[in-house]
């Protein structure tokens, strides 16, 4: 009797356990009735179902990561690029997800990976290798995500993000790219040097022109000042001569004696009664004014 009661209790417990299910806030749930979808995403908590009639399938509602193996893509120059990228996705419409993939996440990831590869291949074919490497990644990945959105909707999933983890060049391409980049940098350097030389020549020519102008102006001003000085000296001599002609003639003769006899090897051949020696003879006529 006790065995029967214990068996009945076990059966009741099994029935109760198979008649209830819990829904977590982090899950998406589909309730089936005889193999057909009866309810989608019931409220979180404890729920009841009919054993053998209803069955429940749960799926993760969090953002999942799709790691896609690195693959080669051709640029517009027919250059290979090895790209390692990934996608972030989550189930958006659980009923559509089940109908499209039979509820198998691996099937969804395989189909999504192929869709993303095709989109990547289309986008990379639009750009040159330099643009792909230098800074068009965000543009490319944005376009890839946009192309894959419709296919993702058909699978009942939401494509949150598509990003490149790593991008490499094959060995045979790397050498040619680096050589091309080196040549480009050398060309830019030579262009800057040429511009520098041109600017230096321009500055040097401008400096020479300004120097020539300054020297010419300085010479002109010097000549003007010298002329003014000579005029003032001549005026001073004239005034001095007018005040005392005899003394002025004597002073000029002394200057002539000093200037002509300052050297050690000066030799003059003159008549003894020459006008030049007049003051040595006691005469009073001037020497440099051409006579009395």
QUILIN-V976239 format. One record per pair of residues at least 24 apart in sequence whose ideal C-beta (glycine too) atoms are under 10 Angstrom apart, sorted by the first residue. I is the first residue (numbers start at 1). J is the second residue. D is the distance in Angstrom with one decimal. If there is no record, write none. Layout:
i: <I | I>
j: <J | J>
d: <D | D>
//
This chain:
i: <14 | 15 | 16 | 16 | 17 | 18 | 18 | 18 | 18 | 18 | 18 | 19 | 19 | 19 | 19 | 19 | 19 | 20 | 20 | 20 | 20 | 20 | 21 | 21 | 21 | 21 | 21 | 21 | 21 | 21 | 22 | 22 | 22 | 22 | 23 | 23 | 23 | 24 | 24 | 24 | 25 | 26 | 26 | 26 | 26 | 27 | 27 | 27 | 27 | 27 | 27 | 27 | 27 | 28 | 28 | 28 | 28 | 28 | 28 | 28 | 28 | 28 | 28 | 28 | 28 | 28 | 28 | 28 | 29 | 29 | 29 | 29 | 29 | 29 | 30 | 30 | 30 | 30 | 30 | 30 | 30 | 30 | 30 | 30 | 31 | 31 | 31 | 32 | 32 | 32 | 37 | 37 | 37 | 37 | 39 | 40 | 40 | 40 | 40 | 40 | 41 | 41 | 41 | 57 | 57 | 57 | 58 | 58 | 59 | 59 | 59 | 59 | 59 | 59 | 59 | 59 | 60 | 60 | 60 | 61 | 61 | 61 | 61 | 62 | 62 | 63 | 63 | 63 | 63 | 63 | 63 | 63 | 64 | 64 | 64 | 64 | 64 | 64 | 64 | 64 | 64 | 65 | 65 | 65 | 65 | 66 | 66 | 66 | 66 | 66 | 66 | 66 | 66 | 66 | 66 | 67 | 67 | 67 | 68 | 68 | 68 | 68 | 68 | 68 | 68 | 68 | 68 | 69 | 69 | 70 | 70 | 70 | 70 | 71 | 71 | 71 | 71 | 71 | 72 | 72 | 72 | 73 | 73 | 73 | 73 | 73 | 73 | 73 | 73 | 73 | 73 | 74 | 74 | 74 | 74 | 75 | 75 | 75 | 75 | 75 | 75 | 75 | 75 | 75 | 75 | 75 | 76 | 76 | 76 | 76 | 76 | 76 | 76 | 76 | 77 | 77 | 77 | 77 | 77 | 77 | 77 | 78 | 78 | 79 | 79 | 79 | 79 | 79 | 79 | 79 | 79 | 79 | 79 | 79 | 80 | 80 | 80 | 80 | 80 | 80 | 80 | 81 | 81 | 81 | 81 | 81 | 81 | 81 | 81 | 81 | 81 | 81 | 82 | 82 | 82 | 82 | 82 | 82 | 83 | 83 | 83 | 83 | 83 | 83 | 83 | 83 | 83 | 83 | 83 | 84 | 84 | 84 | 84 | 84 | 85 | 85 | 85 | 85 | 85 | 85 | 85 | 85 | 85 | 85 | 85 | 85 | 85 | 85 | 86 | 86 | 86 | 86 | 86 | 86 | 86 | 87 | 87 | 87 | 87 | 87 | 87 | 87 | 87 | 87 | 87 | 87 | 87 | 87 | 87 | 87 | 88 | 88 | 88 | 88 | 88 | 88 | 89 | 89 | 89 | 89 | 89 | 89 | 89 | 89 | 89 | 90 | 90 | 90 | 90 | 91 | 91 | 91 | 91 | 92 | 92 | 92 | 92 | 92 | 92 | 92 | 92 | 93 | 93 | 93 | 93 | 93 | 93 | 94 | 94 | 95 | 96 | 96 | 96 | 96 | 96 | 97 | 97 | 97 | 98 | 99 | 99 | 99 | 100 | 100 | 100 | 100 | 100 | 101 | 101 | 101 | 105 | 107 | 108 | 108 | 108 | 108 | 109 | 109 | 111 | 111 | 111 | 111 | 111 | 112 | 112 | 112 | 112 | 112 | 112 | 114 | 115 | 115 | 115 | 115 | 115 | 115 | 115 | 115 | 115 | 115 | 116 | 116 | 116 | 116 | 116 | 116 | 116 | 116 | 116 | 117 | 118 | 118 | 118 | 118 | 119 | 119 | 119 | 119 | 119 | 119 | 119 | 119 | 119 | 120 | 120 | 120 | 120 | 120 | 122 | 123 | 129 | 129 | 129 | 129 | 129 | 130 | 130 | 130 | 130 | 132 | 132 | 132 | 133 | 133 | 133 | 133 | 134 | 137 | 137 | 137 | 138 | 138 | 140 | 241 | 241 | 245 | 245 | 245 | 246 | 246 | 246 | 247 | 248 | 248 | 248 | 249 | 249 | 249 | 249 | 249 | 249 | 249 | 249 | 249 | 250 | 250 | 250 | 250 | 250 | 251 | 252 | 252 | 252 | 252 | 253 | 253 | 253 | 253 | 253 | 253 | 253 | 253 | 253 | 254 | 254 | 255 | 255 | 256 | 256 | 257>
j: <51 | 51 | 48 | 51 | 51 | 49 | 50 | 51 | 52 | 54 | 55 | 47 | 48 | 49 | 50 | 51 | 54 | 46 | 47 | 48 | 49 | 51 | 46 | 47 | 48 | 49 | 54 | 55 | 56 | 58 | 46 | 47 | 56 | 58 | 47 | 56 | 58 | 58 | 60 | 61 | 61 | 58 | 60 | 61 | 62 | 57 | 58 | 59 | 60 | 61 | 62 | 91 | 94 | 57 | 58 | 59 | 60 | 61 | 62 | 90 | 91 | 92 | 93 | 94 | 95 | 97 | 98 | 156 | 56 | 57 | 58 | 59 | 61 | 94 | 55 | 56 | 57 | 58 | 59 | 94 | 95 | 97 | 98 | 103 | 55 | 56 | 57 | 56 | 57 | 98 | 94 | 95 | 98 | 99 | 95 | 93 | 94 | 95 | 96 | 98 | 93 | 94 | 95 | 94 | 98 | 103 | 94 | 103 | 90 | 91 | 94 | 97 | 98 | 103 | 105 | 108 | 90 | 91 | 105 | 90 | 91 | 92 | 94 | 90 | 91 | 88 | 89 | 90 | 91 | 158 | 160 | 161 | 88 | 89 | 90 | 91 | 105 | 108 | 109 | 157 | 160 | 89 | 109 | 160 | 161 | 105 | 108 | 109 | 110 | 112 | 113 | 116 | 157 | 159 | 162 | 109 | 113 | 165 | 109 | 112 | 113 | 114 | 116 | 117 | 120 | 162 | 165 | 113 | 117 | 165 | 166 | 167 | 168 | 113 | 116 | 117 | 120 | 121 | 121 | 124 | 170 | 117 | 120 | 121 | 122 | 123 | 124 | 125 | 132 | 140 | 167 | 121 | 124 | 125 | 129 | 124 | 125 | 126 | 127 | 128 | 129 | 130 | 131 | 132 | 133 | 173 | 124 | 125 | 126 | 127 | 128 | 129 | 131 | 132 | 125 | 127 | 128 | 129 | 130 | 132 | 173 | 125 | 129 | 124 | 128 | 129 | 130 | 132 | 169 | 170 | 172 | 173 | 176 | 177 | 124 | 129 | 168 | 169 | 170 | 172 | 173 | 120 | 124 | 127 | 129 | 132 | 133 | 167 | 168 | 169 | 170 | 173 | 166 | 167 | 168 | 169 | 170 | 173 | 117 | 120 | 124 | 132 | 137 | 140 | 164 | 165 | 166 | 167 | 168 | 164 | 165 | 166 | 167 | 168 | 113 | 116 | 117 | 120 | 137 | 140 | 141 | 144 | 162 | 163 | 164 | 165 | 166 | 167 | 113 | 116 | 161 | 162 | 163 | 164 | 165 | 112 | 113 | 115 | 116 | 141 | 144 | 145 | 148 | 152 | 157 | 159 | 160 | 161 | 162 | 163 | 158 | 159 | 160 | 161 | 162 | 163 | 148 | 152 | 155 | 157 | 158 | 159 | 160 | 161 | 162 | 157 | 158 | 159 | 160 | 155 | 156 | 157 | 158 | 152 | 153 | 155 | 156 | 157 | 158 | 159 | 160 | 153 | 154 | 155 | 156 | 157 | 158 | 156 | 157 | 156 | 153 | 154 | 155 | 156 | 157 | 155 | 156 | 157 | 156 | 154 | 155 | 156 | 153 | 154 | 155 | 156 | 157 | 155 | 156 | 157 | 157 | 155 | 152 | 155 | 156 | 157 | 155 | 157 | 151 | 152 | 154 | 155 | 157 | 148 | 151 | 152 | 155 | 157 | 159 | 151 | 144 | 147 | 148 | 149 | 150 | 151 | 152 | 154 | 155 | 159 | 141 | 144 | 145 | 147 | 148 | 151 | 152 | 159 | 162 | 144 | 144 | 147 | 148 | 151 | 143 | 144 | 145 | 146 | 147 | 148 | 149 | 151 | 162 | 144 | 147 | 148 | 162 | 164 | 147 | 147 | 169 | 173 | 176 | 177 | 180 | 177 | 180 | 181 | 184 | 164 | 167 | 169 | 167 | 169 | 177 | 181 | 181 | 163 | 164 | 167 | 163 | 164 | 164 | 286 | 289 | 286 | 289 | 292 | 284 | 285 | 286 | 286 | 286 | 288 | 289 | 278 | 279 | 284 | 285 | 286 | 287 | 288 | 289 | 292 | 278 | 279 | 284 | 286 | 287 | 286 | 286 | 287 | 288 | 289 | 277 | 278 | 279 | 280 | 285 | 286 | 287 | 288 | 289 | 279 | 287 | 287 | 288 | 287 | 288 | 287>
d: <8.6 | 6.2 | 9.4 | 9.5 | 9.1 | 8.0 | 9.2 | 4.2 | 8.0 | 9.5 | 9.7 | 9.7 | 5.5 | 6.0 | 7.0 | 5.6 | 8.8 | 6.1 | 6.9 | 5.6 | 7.3 | 9.9 | 7.8 | 5.6 | 8.1 | 6.2 | 8.8 | 9.3 | 4.8 | 8.6 | 5.5 | 7.3 | 9.5 | 9.5 | 6.4 | 8.6 | 7.8 | 7.6 | 9.7 | 8.5 | 7.8 | 9.6 | 6.9 | 5.3 | 5.9 | 9.9 | 4.6 | 6.6 | 6.7 | 5.6 | 9.2 | 9.8 | 9.5 | 9.2 | 7.0 | 4.5 | 7.6 | 4.9 | 10.0 | 9.0 | 5.3 | 9.2 | 9.2 | 4.1 | 9.5 | 8.0 | 9.7 | 9.8 | 6.2 | 7.3 | 5.3 | 7.7 | 9.3 | 7.4 | 9.3 | 7.2 | 5.1 | 8.1 | 7.9 | 5.7 | 6.6 | 8.9 | 5.9 | 7.6 | 7.9 | 5.5 | 8.4 | 7.3 | 7.2 | 9.3 | 9.3 | 5.8 | 7.2 | 8.3 | 9.9 | 8.6 | 5.8 | 5.1 | 9.9 | 9.1 | 9.9 | 6.4 | 8.9 | 8.9 | 7.4 | 5.8 | 9.4 | 9.8 | 9.7 | 5.5 | 6.1 | 7.2 | 8.5 | 7.1 | 7.4 | 10.0 | 8.1 | 7.5 | 8.0 | 6.8 | 6.6 | 9.9 | 8.6 | 6.7 | 9.4 | 5.3 | 7.2 | 4.9 | 10.0 | 8.9 | 5.7 | 8.7 | 7.3 | 5.8 | 6.2 | 8.4 | 7.6 | 9.4 | 8.3 | 9.0 | 9.1 | 8.2 | 9.7 | 9.8 | 9.7 | 9.7 | 8.8 | 5.2 | 9.6 | 6.0 | 6.4 | 8.0 | 9.8 | 9.3 | 9.1 | 8.9 | 9.0 | 8.6 | 8.8 | 8.8 | 5.0 | 9.5 | 6.5 | 7.2 | 9.0 | 9.4 | 9.3 | 8.4 | 9.8 | 8.7 | 7.6 | 9.2 | 8.0 | 9.5 | 9.8 | 6.1 | 7.6 | 8.7 | 9.5 | 9.7 | 7.6 | 8.4 | 5.6 | 5.5 | 9.4 | 8.4 | 4.1 | 7.8 | 8.8 | 9.7 | 9.5 | 7.4 | 6.5 | 6.1 | 9.8 | 5.7 | 7.0 | 8.6 | 6.0 | 5.9 | 4.8 | 9.0 | 8.4 | 5.8 | 9.5 | 9.6 | 8.2 | 5.9 | 6.3 | 6.0 | 5.5 | 8.3 | 8.9 | 9.2 | 9.9 | 9.2 | 5.6 | 5.7 | 9.0 | 9.7 | 9.9 | 9.2 | 9.6 | 9.6 | 8.2 | 4.6 | 9.8 | 8.7 | 7.9 | 8.7 | 9.7 | 5.5 | 8.4 | 7.9 | 9.8 | 9.3 | 10.0 | 7.6 | 5.2 | 8.5 | 5.9 | 9.8 | 6.6 | 9.8 | 7.0 | 6.1 | 8.1 | 6.2 | 7.6 | 6.3 | 8.1 | 7.7 | 8.3 | 7.1 | 4.5 | 7.0 | 6.4 | 9.3 | 9.6 | 6.7 | 7.7 | 9.1 | 9.6 | 9.4 | 6.0 | 8.6 | 7.7 | 5.1 | 8.0 | 7.2 | 4.7 | 4.3 | 7.3 | 7.9 | 10.0 | 7.5 | 9.3 | 7.1 | 9.7 | 9.9 | 7.6 | 8.4 | 6.7 | 6.4 | 4.7 | 5.9 | 8.4 | 8.4 | 9.9 | 9.3 | 8.6 | 7.7 | 6.3 | 8.4 | 5.8 | 6.7 | 8.0 | 9.6 | 6.0 | 9.8 | 9.1 | 8.2 | 8.0 | 9.3 | 10.0 | 6.4 | 7.9 | 6.8 | 4.8 | 7.9 | 9.4 | 7.7 | 4.1 | 4.3 | 7.7 | 8.0 | 9.6 | 7.0 | 9.0 | 5.1 | 6.5 | 5.4 | 6.0 | 8.5 | 9.3 | 6.7 | 5.4 | 8.9 | 6.4 | 9.1 | 6.5 | 5.6 | 7.7 | 8.1 | 7.8 | 9.1 | 6.1 | 5.7 | 4.0 | 9.3 | 10.0 | 8.1 | 9.9 | 8.9 | 4.0 | 8.0 | 8.8 | 6.7 | 9.7 | 7.1 | 8.1 | 7.7 | 7.3 | 3.2 | 8.6 | 6.5 | 3.4 | 6.2 | 7.5 | 9.9 | 9.6 | 7.5 | 9.9 | 6.3 | 4.8 | 5.7 | 8.7 | 6.5 | 7.9 | 8.9 | 9.6 | 9.0 | 9.3 | 5.6 | 8.3 | 6.3 | 9.9 | 9.6 | 7.8 | 9.6 | 9.2 | 6.4 | 9.8 | 7.3 | 7.5 | 6.8 | 6.7 | 7.2 | 7.7 | 9.3 | 9.4 | 8.1 | 5.1 | 9.9 | 9.3 | 4.5 | 7.6 | 9.6 | 8.7 | 9.2 | 9.9 | 6.4 | 8.6 | 8.7 | 5.6 | 9.0 | 9.6 | 8.6 | 6.4 | 9.5 | 9.4 | 8.1 | 8.7 | 9.2 | 7.5 | 4.3 | 8.1 | 8.5 | 4.1 | 5.3 | 9.9 | 8.7 | 8.4 | 5.5 | 9.2 | 9.5 | 8.7 | 9.2 | 7.0 | 7.7 | 7.9 | 7.6 | 9.3 | 6.4 | 8.9 | 8.1 | 8.2 | 8.3 | 8.8 | 10.0 | 7.6 | 9.7 | 7.4 | 7.9 | 7.6 | 9.1 | 9.9 | 8.6 | 5.6 | 7.5 | 9.3 | 9.3 | 8.0 | 9.1 | 8.2 | 7.3 | 8.3 | 9.5 | 6.1 | 9.1 | 7.7 | 10.0 | 7.5 | 9.7 | 8.7 | 9.4 | 8.9 | 8.0 | 7.3 | 2.7 | 6.7 | 7.4 | 6.2 | 9.1 | 9.9 | 6.5 | 8.0 | 7.5 | 8.6 | 9.6 | 6.8 | 6.5 | 4.9 | 7.8 | 9.6 | 7.6 | 5.5 | 9.7 | 9.6 | 6.9 | 4.1 | 7.0 | 10.0 | 8.2 | 9.3 | 9.6 | 8.7 | 6.0 | 6.3 | 8.8>
//
